Amino acid sequence: MLLLLVLMSLFHFLLNCDYASASASGSEVTKFNKEEEHFIFRRNLLANGLGTTPPMGWNSWNHFGCQIDEKIIRETADAIVSTGLSKLGYTYVNIDDCWAELIRDDKGNLMAKNSTFPSGIKALADYVHSKGLKLGIYSDAGYFTCSKKMPGSLHHEFQDAKTFASWGIDYLKYDNCNNGGSKPTVRYPIMTQALMKAGRPIFFSLCEWGDLHPALWGAKLGNSWRTTGDINDSWESMISRADMNEVYADLARPGGWNDPDMLEVGNGGMTKDEYIVHFSLWAISKAPLLLGCDIRNMTKETVEIITNKEVIAVNQDPLGVQAKKVRMEGDLEIWAGPLSGYRVAVVLLNKGPVRNAITANWDDIGIPPKSVVEARDLWEHKTLKRKFVDKLTATVDSHACKLYVLKPIA
């Protein structure tokens, strides 16, 4: 990181030298350098104005895999509205792999699979937009997608980006399969440039699986980047993804987020407490909150978890700082991160097999010593009557957590 800062400083110095000489040699050179600087700004930041907070919505893969069609997508959009999820911020309806024909048309364009998406993607986008939602789509920085059932966008980036924009696409998940062994740092920037020229702001989600540490270079190219391999609906998978993602906490910021993969809440492989841990860690980690269950058939427990407004507010906090593990004692962990308004979000996590007491100390979580603190329990929806000084202790069940927002009051 230090080397990067030194190089950036050198670059700006040289750029300023260019401007100085340009002033002496004429206005045309000055104009050229200003245009060059503007291009560099756009290229580095993908300045599409999207992702100021982590994206929220739904993706088809975790529950449906390749078994998708336009009816499922339409019904899911309907359910996101009828359940009130859209009012809570869940706005993206994202189609994953297997939506296209294996062969492009005679002009080289991607085509929606006629047997499952007969109305076409443009009509589907129009329908989703009519609900006040946004439509996402999937492609791959390779010759084929991961299913090998549809083409990837390698060497078709500009054509495909224009196609997506013409259909009204709002989000692109861009995978990393069947790429011929070429580096993602070569392939992904081309789609960045293509999206910038497509004429429509499209959230760019780099699904590179943490292969070449995309957190180190993703902010130049996209709005989020996968830091892990694929999640599955198990405690071990979920916890390991959270751990891998946490390593890159300092590199997340508004407009560019670390992505430990989509949510499994409601798919049935974990207990309610484990799903609460899952949702809490994704929220405090400022991860994209992309639901992966069947929205049309949710249990009361699932609805209760994913509609917790207070937990969603932690994820969507405008400060945009990803939480970190501030203390680990065996199976007991404390995760903490600052929120706007001088508040701190804290997760007390028990990964072990038995119930245990966990203590969060102010000096670990960034609250000034001797501060008197008010604690809000976000899963119990109550502000604790007792005020806390120097530390907070709670007893936490096995494979469970407590999530608090702490606010210094004196």
C-alpha positions in Angstrom: 0.0 0.0 0.0 2.9 2.4 0.8 4.4 1.7 -2.6 1.1 2.5 -4.2 0.8 5.8 -2.3 4.4 6.7 -3.4 3.6 5.9 -7.0 0.4 8.0 -6.9 2.3 10.9 -5.4 4.9 10.7 -8.1 2.2 10.5 -10.8 0.5 13.6 -9.5 3.9 15.4 -9.3 4.6 14.5 -12.9 1.1 15.5 -14.0 1.5 18.9 -12.3 4.9 19.3 -14.1 3.0 18.6 -17.4 0.5 21.4 -16.5 3.3 23.8 -15.7 5.0 23.2 -19.1 1.6 23.3 -20.8 1.0 26.7 -19.5 4.2 27.9 -21.1 3.7 26.1 -24.4 0.1 26.9 -25.2 -3.6 26.4 -24.4 -4.0 23.3 -26.6 -1.6 21.2 -24.5 -3.3 22.4 -21.3 -6.7 21.3 -22.7 -5.3 17.9 -23.6 -3.9 17.3 -20.1 -7.1 18.3 -18.5 -9.0 15.8 -20.7 -6.4 13.2 -19.9 -6.8 13.9 -16.1 -10.6 13.6 -16.4 -10.3 10.3 -18.2 -7.9 9.0 -15.5 -10.4 10.0 -12.8 -13.3 8.2 -14.6 -11.2 5.1 -15.3 -10.0 4.8 -11.8 -13.2 5.4 -10.0 -15.8 4.0 -12.4 -17.6 7.2 -11.6 -21.1 5.8 -12.2 -22.6 7.2 -8.9 -23.7 3.7 -7.8 -23.1 1.8 -4.7 -22.8 4.7 -2.2 -24.2 2.1 0.2 -23.9 -1.7 -0.3 -26.5 -3.0 -2.8 -29.5 -4.8 -1.6 -31.8 -7.2 -3.5 -32.0 -10.8 -4.6 -30.1 -13.2 -6.8 -31.4 -16.4 -8.4 -28.4 -18.7 -8.0 -28.3 -19.9 -4.4 -31.8 -21.4 -4.4 -32.6 -22.0 -8.1 -29.2 -22.6 -9.8 -29.8 -23.1 -13.5 -33.5 -23.8 -13.0 -34.7 -20.3 -13.8 -37.3 -18.7 -16.1 -39.0 -15.4 -16.7 -42.0 -16.5 -14.6 -39.8 -17.0 -11.5 -38.1 -13.7 -12.0 -41.5 -11.9 -12.4 -43.0 -13.6 -9.4 -39.9 -12.8 -7.3 -40.2 -9.1 -8.3 -43.9 -9.2 -7.3 -43.0 -10.8 -3.9 -40.3 -8.3 -3.1 -42.9 -5.6 -3.4 -45.8 -7.5 -1.7 -43.7 -8.5 1.3 -42.5 -5.0 1.8 -38.9 -5.9 1.1 -38.6 -3.2 -1.6 -39.5 -0.5 1.0 -36.6 -1.7 3.2 -34.1 -1.2 0.3 -34.1 -4.6 -1.5 -34.3 -3.2 -5.0 -32.1 -5.4 -7.3 -33.6 -8.5 -8.9 -30.6 -10.3 -10.3 -30.7 -13.1 -12.9 -27.7 -15.4 -12.5 -26.2 -18.0 -14.9 -28.1 -20.0 -17.6 -30.4 -17.2 -19.0 -29.0 -17.1 -22.6 -28.8 -19.4 -25.6 -25.6 -21.2 -26.1 -25.1 -19.6 -29.5 -25.0 -15.9 -30.3 -27.2 -14.5 -33.1 -25.8 -13.9 -36.6 -24.5 -10.4 -35.5 -22.8 -11.9 -32.5 -25.3 -10.6 -29.9 -26.3 -12.5 -26.8 -29.9 -13.9 -27.0 -32.2 -14.8 -24.2 -33.0 -18.5 -24.0 -36.2 -18.9 -25.9 -37.5 -21.9 -23.9 -37.2 -20.1 -20.6 -37.2 -16.3 -21.4 -39.5 -16.2 -24.5 -40.5 -12.6 -23.9 -36.8 -11.5 -23.9 -34.8 -9.6 -21.3 -36.0 -6.1 -22.4 -39.6 -7.0 -21.6 -38.5 -8.5 -18.2 -36.5 -5.3 -17.4 -39.6 -3.2 -18.2 -41.7 -5.3 -15.9 -39.2 -5.2 -13.1 -38.8 -1.4 -13.5 -42.6 -1.0 -13.5 -42.5 -2.4 -9.9 -40.0 0.3 -8.9 -37.1 -2.3 -8.9 -33.9 -2.8 -10.9 -32.9 -5.8 -13.0 -29.5 -7.4 -12.8 -27.9 -9.9 -15.2 -25.0 -12.2 -15.3 -22.0 -12.8 -17.6 -18.5 -14.1 -17.4 -15.0 -12.8 -18.2 -14.4 -16.0 -20.1 -15.4 -17.8 -23.3 -18.3 -19.5 -21.5 -20.0 -19.0 -18.2 -19.5 -21.3 -15.2 -22.4 -23.6 -16.3 -21.0 -23.8 -19.8 -24.6 -23.4 -20.9 -24.2 -19.9 -22.3 -21.4 -17.8 -23.8 -19.2 -15.5 -21.7 -18.3 -12.0 -22.7 -14.6 -12.4 -23.3 -13.7 -10.5 -26.6 -17.4 -9.3 -26.8 -17.3 -6.9 -23.9 -18.3 -3.7 -25.8 -21.0 -5.4 -27.7 -22.5 -7.1 -24.6 -22.3 -3.9 -22.5 -24.3 -2.1 -25.2 -26.8 -4.9 -25.3 -27.2 -4.9 -21.6 -27.7 -1.1 -21.6 -30.2 -1.3 -24.5 -32.3 -3.8 -22.4 -32.3 -1.6 -19.4 -30.0 -3.6 -17.2 -29.0 -2.0 -13.9 -26.4 -4.5 -12.4 -23.9 -6.9 -13.9 -22.4 -9.8 -12.0 -19.3 -10.8 -13.9 -17.9 -14.3 -13.2 -14.4 -15.8 -13.8 -14.8 -19.2 -15.4 -13.5 -20.7 -18.7 -11.1 -17.8 -19.2 -8.2 -19.7 -21.0 -5.9 -19.0 -18.0 -5.6 -15.3 -18.7 -5.3 -13.0 -15.7 -8.4 -11.2 -14.3 -6.4 -8.0 -14.1 -6.3 -8.1 -17.9 -9.9 -9.2 -18.6 -11.9 -7.2 -16.1 -10.8 -3.7 -17.0 -12.1 -4.2 -20.5 -15.6 -4.7 -19.3 -15.2 -1.6 -17.0 -14.4 0.5 -20.1 -17.2 -1.1 -22.0 -19.8 -0.3 -19.3 -18.5 3.3 -19.1 -19.3 3.7 -22.8 -22.6 1.8 -22.7 -24.7 4.9 -22.1 -26.4 3.6 -18.9 -25.1 3.5 -15.3 -24.7 -0.3 -14.5 -23.5 -1.5 -11.1 -20.4 -3.6 -11.8 -20.0 -6.7 -9.5 -16.6 -8.4 -10.0 -17.1 -12.1 -9.2 -13.5 -13.0 -9.3 -13.6 -15.2 -6.1 -10.7 -13.4 -4.5 -8.4 -15.2 -7.0 -5.9 -12.4 -7.3 -6.9 -10.3 -4.3 -9.4 -8.1 -6.2 -9.8 -5.9 -3.1 -6.4 -4.5 -3.9 -7.4 -3.4 -7.4 -11.2 -3.6 -7.6 -11.9 0.0 -6.6 -10.5 1.1 -10.0 -12.8 -1.2 -11.9 -16.1 -1.9 -10.2 -18.6 -1.3 -7.4 -18.0 -4.6 -5.5 -15.6 -7.5 -5.7 -15.9 -11.0 -4.5 -13.2 -11.7 -1.8 -14.1 -15.4 -1.5 -15.0 -18.6 -3.3 -18.7 -19.6 -3.5 -20.7 -19.8 -0.3 -22.9 -22.8 0.5 -25.8 -23.1 3.0 -23.7 -24.3 6.0 -22.2 -22.8 9.2 -18.7 -23.7 8.2 -19.0 -22.1 4.7 -20.6 -19.0 6.0 -18.2 -18.4 8.8 -15.1 -19.0 6.6 -16.4 -16.5 4.0 -16.9 -13.9 6.7 -13.3 -14.5 8.0 -11.8 -14.3 4.5 -13.7 -11.1 3.7 -12.7 -9.4 7.0 -9.0 -9.4 6.0 -9.7 -6.6 3.4 -11.9 -4.4 5.7 -9.7 -1.3 5.2 -10.2 -1.4 1.4 -14.0 -1.1 1.4 -15.6 2.3 1.0 -18.7 4.0 -0.5 -18.8 3.1 -4.1 -16.7 -0.1 -3.7 -17.5 -3.0 -1.4 -15.9 -6.3 -0.3 -18.3 -9.1 -1.3 -18.2 -12.4 0.7 -21.0 -13.8 -1.6 -24.7 -13.9 -1.4 -27.0 -14.6 1.6 -28.2 -18.1 2.3 -30.7 -17.0 4.9 -34.0 -19.0 4.4 -32.5 -21.9 2.4 -32.8 -24.3 5.3 -29.2 -25.5 5.9 -28.6 -23.5 9.2 -30.5 -22.9 12.4 -32.2 -19.6 13.1 -29.4 -18.5 15.4 -26.8 -19.3 12.7 -28.8 -17.3 10.1 -28.9 -14.4 12.6 -25.1 -14.6 12.8 -25.0 -14.7 9.0 -27.1 -11.6 8.5 -25.4 -9.8 11.4 -21.9 -10.4 10.0 -22.9 -9.4 6.5 -24.5 -6.2 7.8 -21.6 -5.1 10.0 -19.1 -6.0 7.2 -21.0 -3.7 4.8 -21.4 -6.6 2.4 -24.0 -6.6 -0.4 -27.3 -7.9 1.1 -28.4 -10.1 -1.8 -31.0 -12.6 -0.7 -30.6 -16.1 -2.1 -33.8 -17.8 -0.9 -37.2 -18.3 -2.6 -38.8 -14.9 -1.8 -42.2 -16.3 -2.9 -42.2 -19.0 -0.1 -40.5 -17.6 3.1 -41.0 -18.8 6.6 -41.9 -16.3 9.4 -38.4 -16.8 10.8 -36.8 -15.9 7.5 -38.9 -12.8 7.1 -38.1 -11.7 10.7 -34.4 -11.9 10.0 -34.2 -10.2 6.6 -36.6 -7.4 7.5 -34.8 -6.2 10.7 -34.7 -2.5 9.9 -32.1 -1.8 12.6 -29.7 -4.3 11.3 -30.2 -3.1 7.7 -29.5 0.4 8.9 -26.0 -0.7 10.2 -25.3 -2.1 6.7 -26.5 1.0 5.0 -24.9 3.5 7.3 -23.6 6.5 5.3 -20.2 6.4 6.9 -19.5 3.2 5.0 -16.8 1.7 7.2 -16.5 -2.1 7.3 -16.2 -3.7 10.7 -13.2 -5.7 11.8 -12.4 -8.4 14.3 -11.0 -6.5 17.2 -10.5 -9.4 19.6 -10.4 -13.2 19.4 -10.2 -15.5 22.3 -10.6 -19.1 21.0 -14.1 -19.5 19.7 -15.2 -16.1 21.1 -14.9 -13.0 18.8 -15.7 -9.3 18.9 -16.3 -7.5 15.7 -16.7 -3.7 15.7 -16.9 -0.8 13.4 -17.8 2.9 13.6 -21.2 4.3 12.5 -22.3 7.8 11.8 -23.2 10.0 14.8 -20.2 8.8 16.9 -21.8 5.4 17.4 -20.2 1.9 17.2 -21.7 -1.4 15.9 -20.5 -4.4 17.8 -21.1 -8.2 17.3 -20.3 -10.5 20.1 -19.9 -13.9 18.4 -19.7 -17.4 19.9 -18.4 -19.8 17.4 -18.0 -22.6 20.0 -20.1 -25.5 21.1 -21.2 -24.1 24.5 -22.8 -21.0 25.9 -20.3 -18.4 27.0 -19.9 -14.8 28.3 -18.2 -12.3 26.0 -16.8 -8.9 27.0 -16.3 -6.0 24.7 -13.8 -3.4 26.1 -14.0 0.2 25.0 -10.3 0.3 24.1 -10.8 -2.6 21.7 -13.8 -1.1 19.9 -12.7 2.5 19.6 -14.8 4.2 22.4 -12.9 6.6 24.6 -12.1 5.2 28.1 -14.5 6.0 31.0 -17.3 6.9 28.4 -20.8 6.2 29.6 -22.5 4.2 26.9 -26.1 3.4 26.0 -26.5 0.0 24.3 -29.2 -0.9 21.8 -29.8 -4.6 21.2 -30.8 -4.8 17.5 -32.2 -8.4 17.6 -34.2 -7.8 20.8 -35.2 -4.4 19.6 -34.6 -2.8 23.0 -32.3 -0.2 24.6 -30.8 -1.8 27.7 -31.8 0.0 30.9 -28.3 -0.2 32.3 -25.6 2.2 31.1 -22.1 0.8 30.6 -18.7 2.2 31.4 -15.4 0.8 30.0 -16.9 -2.5 28.8 -20.1 -4.5 28.0 -20.5 -8.2 28.8 -23.2 -10.5 27.5 -23.8 -14.3 27.6 -24.1 -15.7 24.1 -25.4 -19.1 23.0 -23.4 -21.6 20.9 -23.3 -20.6 17.2 -25.1 -17.3 18.0 -24.3 -13.6 18.4 -25.4 -10.4 20.0 -25.5 -7.2 17.9 -25.4 -3.9 19.6 -25.2 -0.3 18.6 -23.3 1.6 21.3 -23.8 5.3 21.7 -21.6 7.4 24.2 -23.8 9.7 26.2 -21.3 11.1 28.7 
